Amino acid sequence: MNIVLARTKRGYSQEYMAEKLSIGQKAYWKLEKGHTKLSVERLKKITLILDLNISTLLE
């Protein structure tokens, strides 16, 4: 499952995710599009927000 699918399934906007991650919406957009590298720490935060296991996102 990818981040976009998981986010939209929960009805979360990019703005909501960016706020929860303490980054700008444009920075979050770049994360979703793969334009910036995703750190392990940020990946952990995303999985907590989306209530997913890391392995689910990495599949």
BALOBA-1460 file (C-alpha; in Angstrom, 3 decimals):
// residues 59
<rec num="1" residu="m" x="0.000" y="0.000" z="0.000"/>
<rec num="2" residu="n" x="1.347" y="3.432" z="-0.779"/>
<rec num="3" residu="i" x="1.094" y="6.545" z="1.371"/>
<rec num="4" residu="v" x="-1.349" y="8.317" z="-0.948"/>
<rec num="5" residu="l" x="-3.778" y="5.396" z="-0.904"/>
<rec num="6" residu="a" x="-3.548" y="4.997" z="2.868"/>
<rec num="7" residu="r" x="-4.024" y="8.743" z="3.379"/>
<rec num="8" residu="t" x="-7.034" y="9.029" z="1.086"/>
<rec num="9" residu="k" x="-8.676" y="5.909" z="2.560"/>
<rec num="10" residu="r" x="-8.709" y="7.726" z="5.893"/>
<rec num="11" residu="g" x="-9.952" y="10.963" z="4.378"/>
<rec num="12" residu="y" x="-6.813" y="12.881" z="5.319"/>
<rec num="13" residu="s" x="-5.650" y="15.779" z="3.191"/>
<rec num="14" residu="q" x="-2.055" y="16.561" z="2.330"/>
<rec num="15" residu="e" x="-2.398" y="19.655" z="4.507"/>
<rec num="16" residu="y" x="-3.464" y="17.518" z="7.480"/>
<rec num="17" residu="m" x="-0.525" y="15.152" z="7.030"/>
<rec num="18" residu="a" x="1.916" y="18.031" z="6.612"/>
<rec num="19" residu="e" x="0.642" y="19.639" z="9.804"/>
<rec num="20" residu="k" x="0.993" y="16.387" z="11.757"/>
<rec num="21" residu="l" x="4.546" y="15.973" z="10.431"/>
<rec num="22" residu="s" x="5.418" y="19.631" z="11.131"/>
<rec num="23" residu="i" x="6.345" y="20.307" z="7.512"/>
<rec num="24" residu="g" x="4.857" y="22.420" z="4.751"/>
<rec num="25" residu="q" x="2.237" y="21.040" z="2.364"/>
<rec num="26" residu="k" x="4.604" y="21.392" z="-0.579"/>
<rec num="27" residu="a" x="7.274" y="19.394" z="1.271"/>
<rec num="28" residu="y" x="4.699" y="16.718" z="2.020"/>
<rec num="29" residu="w" x="3.607" y="16.647" z="-1.635"/>
<rec num="30" residu="k" x="7.250" y="16.077" z="-2.630"/>
<rec num="31" residu="l" x="7.429" y="13.190" z="-0.150"/>
<rec num="32" residu="e" x="4.363" y="11.516" z="-1.639"/>
<rec num="33" residu="k" x="5.670" y="11.958" z="-5.171"/>
<rec num="34" residu="g" x="9.084" y="10.554" z="-4.267"/>
<rec num="35" residu="h" x="10.923" y="13.782" z="-5.039"/>
<rec num="36" residu="t" x="12.537" y="13.777" z="-1.595"/>
<rec num="37" residu="k" x="13.912" y="10.893" z="0.410"/>
<rec num="38" residu="l" x="11.867" y="9.626" z="3.305"/>
<rec num="39" residu="s" x="13.819" y="9.253" z="6.537"/>
<rec num="40" residu="v" x="13.128" y="6.309" z="8.808"/>
<rec num="41" residu="e" x="11.979" y="8.684" z="11.543"/>
<rec num="42" residu="r" x="9.491" y="10.390" z="9.225"/>
<rec num="43" residu="l" x="8.305" y="7.009" z="7.961"/>
<rec num="44" residu="k" x="7.608" y="5.993" z="11.566"/>
<rec num="45" residu="k" x="5.583" y="9.167" z="12.115"/>
<rec num="46" residu="i" x="3.570" y="8.572" z="8.949"/>
<rec num="47" residu="t" x="2.742" y="5.018" z="9.978"/>
<rec num="48" residu="l" x="1.583" y="6.252" z="13.373"/>
<rec num="49" residu="i" x="-0.658" y="8.901" z="11.812"/>
<rec num="50" residu="l" x="-2.099" y="6.424" z="9.308"/>
<rec num="51" residu="d" x="-2.279" y="3.604" z="11.894"/>
<rec num="52" residu="l" x="-0.284" y="1.193" z="9.707"/>
<rec num="53" residu="n" x="2.673" y="-1.130" z="10.130"/>
<rec num="54" residu="i" x="5.844" y="-0.017" z="8.380"/>
<rec num="55" residu="s" x="5.901" y="-3.326" z="6.524"/>
<rec num="56" residu="t" x="2.461" y="-2.557" z="5.043"/>
<rec num="57" residu="l" x="3.761" y="0.639" z="3.465"/>
<rec num="58" residu="l" x="6.947" y="-0.998" z="2.226"/>
<rec num="59" residu="e" x="5.138" y="-3.758" z="0.332"/>
